[in-house]
Amino acid sequence: MIAHADRAARSPGAEESGAGLAASPFRVDRDRIAASPFFARLAGVTQVVSPNGSGLLLHNRLTHSLQVAQVARAIAEHLGADPEAAGRIERLGGCDPDVVEAAALAHDLGHPPFGHLGEQVLDRLARDRLGLADGFEGNAQSFRIVTTIDLHGPGSTGLGLTAAVRAAVLKYPWARSGHPDPHPSRAALPPRGGSPLPGAPDAGSAKFSAYRTELDELVRARGPFPVGEWQQTVEAAVMDTADDVAYAIHDVEDFHRVGVLQQAGVSAELRRWQEARQRGAAGPAAGPGSALEGLRARMAARDGWIFDDDAFAAAVDRVRAELADGLLVGPFDGSMAAERAVAEFSARWTSRLVGGVRVLPEPPVRAAHVVLGVAQWHEVAVLKFVHQHFVLRRADLASHQRGQATVVTALVGALHDWLADGRSADAPALPPRLRDLVELGHAEYAGLAAAGAVARDEVARLARGRAVVDYVASLTDAQAGALLDVLTGRSARLWTDAMAL
């Protein structure tokens, strides 16, 4: 059993604040995160589709984070009420509801403008244009914010969070490459998220939770916990599971509300697959049902530790009955009856999924110590499939996202060029925050150079690149657009749009 003092240990240089005002140090952490401007910023960051200017009531990263926190706390309390699960958890380091709630509030702090699309574009630019081997990753950026960039803690950098909360934020507890050794990207069967970066197999993992600049913080935070090097702590696994649950349910809600999730298409896809199964045949090779069969095949090949054909079929049956032939039968018209139907769907599914969570004493490499039950795991996969297939692959969304990718690309280029100009005596003054981020990056990379981790003559270039990434990643969707207008001379509103600087 881990001592409370080890779990509650804060980053070096951080001091406790508000002693006696909170029931636990973990609640102090939760309050620090909730009071952070990086958290408030999430109200203006896309979850899946940007609602800016449309009047649509869609989830953003802030409301998503609040819902993940609610689900995470419910899971922690559910597991705490089970004596067998609670005993296993104590041996693995514990599971405090305040810790999982704090980690859930923090888990998306690093998401850049425009959701996952912005994350992918910023990563590619960071690696290819700015020469940052770590690139960009939203989870690693979240960890960088709470340990380094945010200045609202009691120390000189970061929030000064406890080891338990810092470890619980680490959804993918490794660096892009190099740590730990062996690195998951080199494994024949890597953990979830540890697969090699697509198109760049030697670059390390596609998903990771710490840049080289925060690697010491990762090691310190996880030090007290008796879990494998590729394994999440119990509290990180609870947060990750809650993220899956919220994502599966609330994105379906959103797209039903705005009318882009059509009952006919969803029903046909599920029904045709069911009909093929009833005939004893494989799922359709083309047309309705074929995409769902592709999902089934991928799950069977990748997750044999839990996949079951009968459980998959039962999940399809349930999703068809409750979603395609239930919630989606009538269009969302804003009436009280329609609102009630959405609320009941969400509450019913949340309760079912949370109630199925269990603890594995020795999980396989593709799983964590805390996992959904077999039935619920398959149901989440099918729910995710519905909005990924019927919404995220729409041509109109693809066109919209292409425009957003152009904004991110142009911003990175303009800021990088500005920093290059800034080395001359007659260069215009840099935005103060960008200048501060360059200085921070220079100090960090100089430290890495002194340790032999990077070349000394690369310090200035790496610092400028990381500063551009940090700066762009800290913008809201609207700020990104306004800033690009300023930098390209398209804005006529100097004293309003220029505030994005």
N, C-alpha and C positions, 0 to 999 in steps of 0.2 A: 504494500500500500504506500502511495506517495504521500509524503508529509505535506500538510497544508502550506507550510512556508515555501516549499519548493514550487508548488503550483502557483503561489501568489507572488513569486519573485518577479520584480520588474526589471526592465532594461537597465543596463549600467548607466548611472547618472540621473536616473529618474527617481523622484521622491514621491512618497505618498502625499496625497492632498485630500482634504475633506474628511480626515479621520474622525470617526464618530458620527458623521453625517449619513453614512450609508451602512447597510447591514453587512456588506461584504466587500472585499477589494474588487471582486468581479462585477459587482453592481456599479462601483466607481468607474470601471472600464466601460461598461455599457453606457453610462451617462456621458463619459468623455466622447465616445464615438457619436452618440446622438446629438451632441452639441457642436460637432465639428462642421465647419463650412463645407468640407468635402462631402459630408453626408447630405447637407441641405442641397448641394449642387445636383444630386441625383434626381431631384424633381424635374430637372430639365434635360435628362438623358434618356434616350430611347431604350425601351425594353425590347421590342421587336420592330414595331412600326412607329415612326415619329409622328405624334399628333399635332405638331406645331402648326398653329393657324387654322386647324381644321375643325375645332370644336368637338372632336371625338373624345369620348371618355375611355381612354386606354391606360393600361398600367404603364408607369414609367419605372425607372430603376429604384426610386425611393419607395413607391408603394409596393413594388415587388420585394424589396428588402424588408419592409415592415411585415409583409405576409410570411416571408421565410422565417423571420424571427418568431412570429406567432406559432408557426408549425414546428419549428425547432424546439421551442419551449414545451409544446404539447408532447413531442416525442420523448424529451428528457423526463417529463413527469410520468408518461406512460411506462417507460423502462424502470423508473425508480419505484413504481408500484408493484413490480414483479420481483419477488425475492430472489429467484434464480438469476434473472438478468442483472439485478442490482449487485449481486455477489460477484459475477463475472466482471462487471464494470469497475468495481472497486479494485480488483486485481490488475486492471489495465490502466489505472490512473484516475478514475472517477468521471462523473458526468454531472456538472452543476448546471441547473437551468439558466442561471445568470450568465455563465460562460457561453453556452450555446446561443443564447439570445444576443449577446454582444458580438460573437463571431458572425452571426447571421446579418446583423446590422452593418458589419464592416466588410462583408465578403465581396460586394460590388463597388467599393469606393474607387477602385482603379479603372472602372470601365470608361472608355473614351466616348466622345460624341458618336451618335449613330449606332450604338449597340454593337453586336458581334461583327457587323460589316466594318465599322470603324476600327475594331480591334485587329481584324485581318489585314486591312490596308496599312495601319500604323506599324504592324509587325514587319510586313514586307518592306516598307520604306526604311524602317529602322535598320534592318539587316542589309538591304541592297544599296540604299542611297547614303545612309549615315554611317555604315560600317560597324554597327553595334552587334557583336556576336550574340548577345542575349536577346536582341530584337525587342519586341514588346509583347507582354502577356498581361491580360487584365488582372489575373490573380496575383501575379508578381508585383504589379503596380499597386494593388490594394495593400500588400504587405509592406511595400516601400513607403506608402503614405503613412501607415500607422506607426512605422518604426523610424522614419527618417524625415519625410517632407512636412507633415502636419506639425504645427508649432503650438498646438493648444493643450499640450500636456505640461507637467510641472518641470520637465527637463528642457535642455536646449534644442533637442530634436525629437520628433515623434510624439506619440501620446503617452509613452511610458506605461504600456499595458503589461499586465501580468503574463507570466510564462504560459499559463493555461489558455488565455485568450489568444495570445500570439500563435500558439501551436494550433489552436482550433481554427484559425484563419487559413492554415496551410492545407488547402484541399489537395494539392499535388506536391508533397513534401520533398521536392528535389529541385535542383537548378536545371536550366535548359540543357546543360551538358556538364560532365565532370564530377558532379556530386549528387548522390553518393557513388562510390565505386564498389561493385559494378553499377553502371547507370541503367535505369529502366529502358531507355531507348535502344539498348544493345541486347535486350532479352528476347528470346524466341517467343515468349508469351509475356508481354509487358503488362504492368498494371493499367487500369483504366486511366487514360490521359497520358500515359507514358510512351505511347507509340512514337516513332520517329516523325519529325516534321515532314509533311507531304512535299515531295519534290526536292527535299534537301536532307536525305537520310543521315548524313554525317554531321548535321547541325545540332542534333540533340532532339529532345522531346517537343512535341507540338504544344503540350500544356505543362506548366511548371509554376511554382509559387514563390520563387526568389531569384532576383538577379544576383550577379557576383557581388555587387555592392552591399547586399543584405544577407549574404550567405552565413556570416558569423551569427547574425540574429536568428536565422533558421536553426542552426545547430544548438545555440543556447536555449531557445524556446522548447525544443523537443527533447533536450537532454534528460529531464526528469521522468519521461514517460517510457514504460516498458513495452514499446511496440517496435515492429520491424522497420528497417530503414525506408522501405517503400510504403509502409502502412500509415494511414491517418491515425491520429489519436481518436479515442472514442468520441470526444466532443466535436472534432472536425468531421467525423463520419456522420454524426447527427445533423450538423449544419448542411453537409453535402446532400444527405437524404431529404432534408426539408426543402432544399433548393429544387431538387427533382420533383417533389410533390407539388410545390407551388407553381413551378414552370408548366407542369403537365396540365394542371387544372385551370390556372388563371389565363393562360394564353388562349385556350379553347373558349373561355368566357369572352375575352376581348373580341375575338373574331366572329363570334356569334352576335355580339352587340352591334358590330359595324356592318353585319350582313354579308361578309365575304366567305363565311363558312357555310356552304350550301348543302342542305339536307340531301338532295338527290345524288350529288356526287359522292358524298361520304357513304350513304346507304348502299349505292351500287358497288363501291369498292369492297365494302365489308361483306355484302350479300354474295357477290360472285365468288369471293374466296371461300365462304362457307359452303356454297353449293358444290364447288369442286371437291372440298373435303368430304362432304356427304356422299359423293359418288366414289370416294376412295381414290381420287386422282390428286396429283400435285396441283398446287395453285396455278391459275392461268399464267401462261407465258407472255401474254400481251393483253392490252385492254384492261378494263376494270378488274381488280383483284390481283393483277400482276405485281404492282408495287408492294402490296401487303405481303405477297409471297416472297418478294425480295427481302423484306424486313425479316420474315421468319427464317429464311436461309442464313442471313447474316448473324442473327442472334444464335442460331444453332451452332454455327461454326466458331463463333467468338466466345460465347459464354456457356459452354457445356457444363460448368459447375452448377448452374441453376436452370438452364433452359429445359423446358418440357413441352412436347407437342400438344399434349392435352391441355396443359395450363395456358398455352398460347391460344388455342381454340376457344377455351372458356373466356379468356380475356376479350377476344373478338366478339363473342356472344354478348358479354356484359356491356361493352362499349357501344355495340350496335343498339341494344335494347335501351340503354339509358341516355345515349347521346344522339345517335342517328334517328332512332324511332321514338325518342323522348324529347330532349331539350330542343333539338333542331327542327322538329316537325312544324312548329309555328315560328314565323319570323319575329325577331325582337323588335317590338314597336314602342318601347318606352313606357308601356302601361305598368300599373302596379302588379298585375298578374305576371307579366313578363319578367319583371324584377324579382318577384317571388320565385319563379321557376329557376332563374339563374342562381339565386341565393341558396335554394334547397339543393340544387345540383352540386354546388361548391361545398356546402356543409356536409352533404352525404359522402362525397368522394374523399374529402379531407379526413373525415372520421374513419372511413374504411381503410385508407392508406396508412394513417398514423397507427391504427390498431393492429396492423400487420407487421410492424417493425420488430425485429428480433436481434439478438446478440450472438455472434459466432465466436467461440473461444479461439479457434484456429482457422481464420478465413483463407480461402484460396487467393492467388495473386491478383485476380480480377475483382476481388471484393474487399470490403472493409469489415471491421469488427461489428459494425451496426449496418444492417441491411433490411430492405423490404422483404416481406414474406414472399413465397414463390408466386402465389396468385397475384399479389399486388405488384410485384416486379414486372410481370408480363403486362398487367393493365396499364401501368405507367408508360411502358414502351409503346403500346398501341395508341394511347392518348397523345403522346408526343408525335407519333407518326401522322395522326390526323392533321394537326396544324402545320407540321413540316411539309407534308405532301400537298395539302390543299391550299395553303397560304404562302409559305415561304418560297415556293417554286412558281408563283404567279409571275407572268411577264410584266405586269404593271408594277409590281413590287421590285422586280429586278431593274427596271428602268429607273425607278426612284432611287434605289441604292447605288446605281452607277453614278448618278449625280452627286450623291453624298460622298462616294469614294473620290470623286474629282475635287470636292471641297477639302477633304483631308490631305490629298496629295498636294494640292496647291498651297495649303497652309504650311505644310512641312517644308516645301521648297522655298517659300517666301521667307520664313523665319530663319531657315538655315543660311540663305543668302544674306539676310540682314546681319546675322552673327559674323559672317565672313567679312562684310563691309565694316562691321564694328571694330575691326582691328586697325583701321586706318584713322588718322588723326581727325579728319573732317567728316567722319561718319555721324549720322543722326543718333540721338540718344536712344538707347535700347529701353524697352519696357522694363521697369524696375524688377518685376517678378522674374522675367526671363534672365536678367542680369544676375539675380540672386541664385537662380537655378544653375547657371553656368559656374558660378563660384562654388556652389555645393558640389557639383559634379567634378570640378577640378580637384577639390580636396579629397574626394573619394577615390578618384582614379590615381591621384598622386600616391595615396596610401597603398593601392593595389600595385602600383609600379615599384614602390619601395619593397614590397613583398615578393616581387618578381612575377606577379600575375599578369601584368600588361607591360608593354614596352614604354620607356620613359618618353620617347618622342611621340607617342600616341596620346598622351594624357590630354592635351588641349583639344584635339579633334574629338576624342571620346566624350569629353565634358560637354562640348557644344552639341553633339548629337543627342546625348541623354537629356540635356536641358530642353531641346526642342521637343523631344518625346514627352517629357514631364509636363511641359507647358501645354501642348495640344491635348494631352490626355485629361487635363484639368478643366477643359472647357465644357459648357453645355452645348447641345445641338444649336441653339439660337446664337450663342456666343461665337461658335465656329463660323457660322454664316456671316455674322456681322463683322468679325475680325477679318475675314477674307475680303469683304467689301472695302474695309478700311485699307488693307494692304495693297489692293489692286486699284485704288482710287475710284471705286464705284460708289462709295458712300458720300452723301452730301450732308450727313448728320454728324459733324465732327465731335460734338460734345456729348453725344449719346452712344453712337456705335463705337467710338474710340474708347469708351469705358471697358470694352472687352479686353483691351490691353492691360 
